[in-house]
Amino acid sequence: MGSKGEHHEPACMVAHNMINTLSAIIGQCDLMKEKIGKDTEAAMRLATVHNLAQSAVKQLTEHQRELAAESRELARQ
């Protein structure tokens, strides 16, 4: 970690923005889940959207970690 005044810059702004969008989708799924019956077809489809969004967030987060590691390695050279 850097100094307190240092601002964090994501390794990939596209991935960062997509994670933010997917997080909003996940949040909306959570809110809708409260409004529909648990054992309905809509609930199953909503769960699928929620799970796909979470999976995409995990993949993008890993991509950002890899890019940050490569960037640090290049900076050392």
VOFI-609549 format. One line per 3 residues: number of its first residue (from 1); their letters; for each residue x, y, z of N, C-alpha, C. Coordinates in nm, 2 decimals, m for minus. Layout:
# VOFI-609549
NUM) A) X Y Z X Y Z X Y Z ~ ...
//
This chain:
# VOFI-609549
1) MGS) 0.08 m0.12 0.00 0.00 0.00 0.00 0.09 0.12 0.00 ~ 0.04 0.23 m0.06 0.11 0.35 m0.07 0.08 0.44 0.05 ~ 0.11 0.57 0.03 0.09 0.67 0.14 m0.06 0.70 0.14
4) KGE) m0.10 0.76 0.25 m0.25 0.80 0.27 m0.30 0.89 0.16 ~ m0.22 0.97 0.11 m0.26 1.07 0.01 m0.26 1.01 m0.13 ~ m0.21 0.89 m0.15 m0.20 0.82 m0.28 m0.34 0.77 m0.32
7) HHE) m0.38 0.79 m0.45 m0.50 0.74 m0.50 m0.49 0.61 m0.57 ~ m0.57 0.51 m0.54 m0.57 0.38 m0.61 m0.62 0.40 m0.75 ~ m0.54 0.35 m0.85 m0.58 0.35 m0.99 m0.60 0.20 m1.03
10) PAC) m0.72 0.16 m1.07 m0.74 0.02 m1.12 m0.65 m0.01 m1.24 ~ m0.61 m0.14 m1.25 m0.52 m0.18 m1.35 m0.59 m0.17 m1.49 ~ m0.72 m0.19 m1.49 m0.80 m0.20 m1.61 m0.93 m0.13 m1.58
13) MVA) m0.95 m0.01 m1.64 m1.07 0.07 m1.61 m1.19 0.00 m1.67 ~ m1.18 m0.06 m1.78 m1.29 m0.13 m1.84 m1.34 m0.24 m1.75 ~ m1.25 m0.32 m1.69 m1.29 m0.42 m1.60 m1.35 m0.36 m1.47
16) HNM) m1.29 m0.25 m1.42 m1.34 m0.18 m1.31 m1.48 m0.14 m1.33 ~ m1.51 m0.07 m1.44 m1.64 m0.03 m1.47 m1.74 m0.14 m1.49 ~ m1.70 m0.25 m1.55 m1.79 m0.37 m1.56 m1.82 m0.43 m1.43
19) INT) m1.72 m0.43 m1.34 m1.75 m0.48 m1.20 m1.85 m0.40 m1.13 ~ m1.84 m0.27 m1.15 m1.94 m0.18 m1.09 m2.08 m0.20 m1.14 ~ m2.09 m0.22 m1.27 m2.22 m0.24 m1.34 m2.28 m0.38 m1.29
22) LSA) m2.19 m0.48 m1.29 m2.24 m0.61 m1.25 m2.28 m0.61 m1.10 ~ m2.21 m0.53 m1.02 m2.25 m0.52 m0.88 m2.39 m0.46 m0.86 ~ m2.42 m0.37 m0.95 m2.55 m0.31 m0.95 m2.66 m0.41 m0.99
25) IIG) m2.62 m0.49 m1.09 m2.71 m0.60 m1.13 m2.74 m0.70 m1.02 ~ m2.63 m0.74 m0.95 m2.64 m0.83 m0.84 m2.73 m0.77 m0.73 ~ m2.71 m0.65 m0.70 m2.79 m0.58 m0.60 m2.94 m0.58 m0.64
28) QCD) m2.97 m0.55 m0.77 m3.11 m0.55 m0.81 m3.17 m0.69 m0.80 ~ m3.09 m0.79 m0.84 m3.14 m0.93 m0.82 m3.17 m0.96 m0.68 ~ m3.09 m0.91 m0.59 m3.12 m0.93 m0.45 m3.25 m0.87 m0.40
31) LMK) m3.27 m0.75 m0.45 m3.39 m0.67 m0.42 m3.52 m0.74 m0.48 ~ m3.50 m0.79 m0.61 m3.62 m0.85 m0.67 m3.65 m0.99 m0.61 ~ m3.54 m1.06 m0.56 m3.56 m1.19 m0.50 m3.66 m1.18 m0.38
34) EKI) m3.66 m1.06 m0.31 m3.74 m1.04 m0.19 m3.89 m1.03 m0.24 ~ m3.92 m0.99 m0.36 m4.05 m0.97 m0.41 m4.12 m1.08 m0.48 ~ m4.04 m1.19 m0.51 m4.10 m1.30 m0.59 m4.10 m1.43 m0.51
37) GKD) m4.18 m1.52 m0.54 m4.19 m1.65 m0.46 m4.06 m1.73 m0.48 ~ m4.02 m1.80 m0.38 m3.89 m1.88 m0.39 m3.89 m1.99 m0.49 ~ m4.00 m2.06 m0.51 m4.00 m2.18 m0.60 m4.07 m2.15 m0.73
40) TEA) m4.05 m2.03 m0.78 m4.11 m1.99 m0.91 m4.01 m2.00 m1.02 ~ m4.06 m2.00 m1.14 m3.96 m2.00 m1.26 m3.89 m1.87 m1.26 ~ m3.96 m1.76 m1.22 m3.89 m1.63 m1.22 m3.78 m1.63 m1.12
43) AMR) m3.80 m1.69 m1.01 m3.69 m1.70 m0.90 m3.57 m1.78 m0.95 ~ m3.60 m1.88 m1.03 m3.49 m1.96 m1.08 m3.41 m1.89 m1.19 ~ m3.48 m1.81 m1.27 m3.41 m1.73 m1.37 m3.33 m1.62 m1.31
46) LAT) m3.39 m1.56 m1.21 m3.33 m1.45 m1.14 m3.20 m1.50 m1.07 ~ m3.20 m1.62 m1.01 m3.09 m1.68 m0.95 m2.98 m1.71 m1.06 ~ m3.02 m1.74 m1.18 m2.92 m1.77 m1.28 m2.85 m1.64 m1.32
49) VHN) m2.93 m1.53 m1.33 m2.87 m1.40 m1.37 m2.77 m1.36 m1.25 ~ m2.82 m1.37 m1.13 m2.73 m1.34 m1.01 m2.60 m1.41 m1.02 ~ m2.61 m1.54 m1.04 m2.49 m1.63 m1.03 m2.40 m1.60 m1.15
52) LAQ) m2.45 m1.57 m1.27 m2.37 m1.53 m1.38 m2.30 m1.40 m1.36 ~ m2.37 m1.31 m1.30 m2.30 m1.18 m1.27 m2.19 m1.20 m1.17 ~ m2.22 m1.28 m1.06 m2.11 m1.30 m0.96 m1.99 m1.37 m1.02
55) SAV) m2.02 m1.46 m1.11 m1.91 m1.53 m1.18 m1.82 m1.44 m1.26 ~ m1.89 m1.35 m1.33 m1.82 m1.25 m1.42 m1.74 m1.16 m1.33 ~ m1.79 m1.11 m1.22 m1.72 m1.03 m1.12 m1.59 m1.10 m1.08
58) KQL) m1.60 m1.23 m1.04 m1.48 m1.30 m1.00 m1.38 m1.31 m1.11 ~ m1.42 m1.33 m1.23 m1.33 m1.34 m1.34 m1.26 m1.21 m1.37 ~ m1.34 m1.10 m1.37 m1.28 m0.97 m1.39 m1.19 m0.93 m1.28
61) TEH) m1.22 m0.96 m1.16 m1.13 m0.93 m1.04 m1.00 m1.00 m1.06 ~ m1.01 m1.13 m1.10 m0.88 m1.20 m1.12 m0.80 m1.14 m1.24 ~ m0.87 m1.10 m1.34 m0.80 m1.03 m1.45 m0.73 m0.91 m1.41
64) QRE) m0.80 m0.83 m1.32 m0.74 m0.71 m1.27 m0.61 m0.74 m1.19 ~ m0.62 m0.84 m1.10 m0.51 m0.88 m1.02 m0.39 m0.92 m1.11 ~ m0.42 m1.00 m1.22 m0.31 m1.04 m1.31 m0.25 m0.92 m1.38
67) LAA) m0.33 m0.83 m1.42 m0.28 m0.71 m1.49 m0.19 m0.62 m1.39 ~ m0.24 m0.61 m1.27 m0.17 m0.53 m1.17 m0.03 m0.60 m1.14 ~ m0.03 m0.73 m1.13 0.10 m0.80 m1.10 0.19 m0.78 m1.22
70) ESR) 0.14 m0.79 m1.34 0.23 m0.77 m1.46 0.28 m0.63 m1.46 ~ 0.20 m0.53 m1.43 0.24 m0.39 m1.43 0.35 m0.37 m1.33 ~ 0.33 m0.43 m1.21 0.43 m0.41 m1.10 0.56 m0.47 m1.15
73) ELA) 0.56 m0.59 m1.22 0.68 m0.66 m1.27 0.74 m0.57 m1.37 ~ 0.67 m0.51 m1.46 0.73 m0.43 m1.56 0.79 m0.30 m1.50 ~ 0.73 m0.25 m1.40 0.78 m0.13 m1.33 0.92 m0.16 m1.27
76) RQ) 0.94 m0.28 m1.22 1.06 m0.32 m1.15 1.18 m0.33 m1.25 ~ 1.14 m0.36 m1.38 1.25 m0.39 m1.48 1.31 m0.26 m1.53
//
